Amino acid sequence: MTNLVPAIWVELFKARRSKVPLLTGLGFLLVPIVGGLFMVILKDPEFARHVGLISAKAQLMAGVADWPTYLELLAQAIAIGGLILFSLIGSWVFGREYSDRTVKDLLALPTSRSAIVLAKFVVIALWSAALIVMITLVGLVIGLAVALPQVPGQVILQGWITVALTAGLAIACITPIIFFASAGHGYLPPMGVAILAIFLAQIIAIVGWGEFFPWSIPALYSQGENLGNISYLIVIVTALAGMAATFIWWEMADQNH
Amino acid sequence: MSVAIETDNLVKRYGDVTAVNGLSLRVATGEIYAFLGLNGAGKTTTIRLLLGMVKPTSGEARVLGTRIRVGGKKPWGSVGYLVETADAYPELSVRENLEVMRRLRPGTEPQAVDRVIERLGLTDYADRRAGTLSHGNAQRLGLAKALLHDPELLILDEPAIGLDPAGIVEIRHLLLDLAREKGVTIFMSSHVLGEVSRLAQRIGIIHQGTLLQELDINELERNRRQRLLIRTRDNGAALDVLQDAGFAPNISSDSTIEVKDRLAIERPDDIATHLVNAGHAPTMLDVEQEDLEHYFLRIVGLEESDVG
């Protein structure tokens, strides 16, 4: 793994200079904003109907406007929306080298290919973590702004831990998806795989096998489902398999792009 | 003779398609070697094989003494390359693209970036986003990336593509200087024989994956066909005179007499004497050498008539 630190510098630099972090940031901002909006609606449905936030026919979901409900809502949004946005980040970090046809310049260097791949994974992790920190802060501000009823700090902390762990599970699950950015030479194949994974995750969760399907697990966790260790193990194995496949592909496969 | 690149019976197949078929070549250290072929002849696949980007189906390649394997780390610190098109990160400037490459080539000093920008004539574009560069300047940036770390060996795929005529001359001089003054070995592919004949010492011609001919630049001169073109006021009578003198002339399409006999080409003055003595003094006498394009097409088995 020669020259890892400069490789990380390079990947961070490329990410910083692109517009994609901004776009994913805006995408993630929707989570607390929509969460806050629901809280406003739940707090005073009549007012929401009056100002046109919801239609008169709206069937409101069960729930009350409080911190635990708000944070569970955020965790659930991240379990699904996060999968898409984290996949987008990973697809961009790997896929852009194919779309911009720059991958060939990374293949015969004194910096090993594994260092470049690891640097890309590090950047995906840092980028995803930064987005989680951002929505934690924005979510907190929005939660305070809509004046959710006061609860002990412990309850809020517990809620945020669930949000963060849901995000962690979702991030871990995307490595097999972003493998397809390398194997499929661009952004589109992994995004197709992401949509397929989320679709299957819904169906498999409905039929009750979700705890064994990696892409169902973040959503089940966010809903407070009591998952066994096997579910966490499946997520870890999935993450490692996706990373290993990407490393092997970069090191061993014919590179014709 | 030390060898910079050596391939031994290199074969690369993609399914039923044989991209490179039994390629064995040697490039001496300090030599400029041109690898010539039509589009799809196997030039880029050969370059990818040399750079360890694709696995050979059989055979092996050695570059700067290292046996190449896919994903290997050596000898890339001493090799600069440009494969296929010159591409760069479009949102980064020329300087930033080179800085990225510098970081990935440890040991390259920071000043190398500005030096190579100046050397490739990119100073005015240094802060321009790579995505806004013209073809020619994008190509210069691609070459700058290859030259950044003062490599011992340059592997360049069509280095002149996209450059204007002045740019082509400039890059030719740059490459010649590198070879002469710094002893850099240059392996370059091209599909234009005329271009590489002014630069390369040795030329390998590849067609449909097979190396058809390897020759040095003097051999190229010798191998090109020559013919003597003659015009007189009465070509029919002149033809008879030449036939009687033991030559094998024929009338070419534009009513010019064409003689390919070696004696005629070497001694056109004797031909003139024959014709003058017979009362058919030539109005034109011209020893014409087959141009490089025709030579190339003849070697790869495509005469001019085949390509329209």
Contacts between the chains, C-beta under 8 A, distances in Angstrom:
chain1	res1	chain2	res2	distance
A	2	B	73	6.5
A	2	B	106	7.8
A	3	B	104	7.0
A	3	B	106	5.3
A	6	B	103	4.1
A	6	B	104	6.4
A	6	B	106	6.6
A	7	B	103	7.8
A	7	B	104	6.7
A	9	B	103	5.9
A	10	B	100	5.1
A	10	B	103	5.3
A	10	B	104	6.1
A	13	B	96	7.6
A	13	B	100	6.7
A	14	B	89	6.1
A	14	B	92	7.2
A	14	B	100	7.1
A	17	B	89	7.8
A	17	B	91	5.3
A	17	B	92	5.8
A	17	B	96	7.3
A	18	B	91	5.8
A	19	B	91	7.8
A	100	B	87	6.1
A	100	B	88	7.9
A	100	B	89	6.2
A	100	B	90	6.3
A	101	B	84	7.8
A	101	B	85	6.5
A	101	B	87	4.1
A	102	B	87	5.3
A	102	B	88	6.8
A	102	B	89	6.1
A	104	B	53	6.9
A	104	B	83	4.8
A	104	B	84	6.9
A	104	B	87	7.6
A	105	B	87	7.3
A	105	B	101	7.0
A	105	B	145	6.5
A	106	B	104	7.3
A	107	B	51	7.0
A	107	B	52	7.5
A	107	B	53	5.2
A	108	B	51	4.2
A	108	B	52	6.0
A	108	B	53	6.7
A	108	B	76	4.8
A	108	B	79	6.6
A	108	B	81	6.1
A	109	B	76	5.3
A	109	B	104	5.1
A	109	B	105	6.3
A	110	B	73	6.6
A	110	B	76	5.3
A	110	B	77	4.1
A	110	B	104	7.6
A	110	B	105	5.9
A	110	B	106	6.0
A	110	B	107	7.9
A	111	B	104	4.4
A	111	B	105	7.4
A	111	B	106	7.1
A	112	B	71	7.9
A	112	B	73	5.5
A	113	B	71	5.7
A	116	B	104	7.8
A	250	B	71	7.5
A	251	B	70	7.4
A	251	B	71	3.9
A	252	B	70	6.1
A	252	B	71	6.2
A	253	B	70	7.9
A	254	B	53	7.3
A	254	B	54	4.2
A	254	B	55	6.0
A	254	B	70	7.5
A	255	B	48	7.3
A	255	B	53	4.3
A	255	B	54	6.5
A	256	B	48	7.0
A	256	B	53	7.6
A	256	B	54	6.4
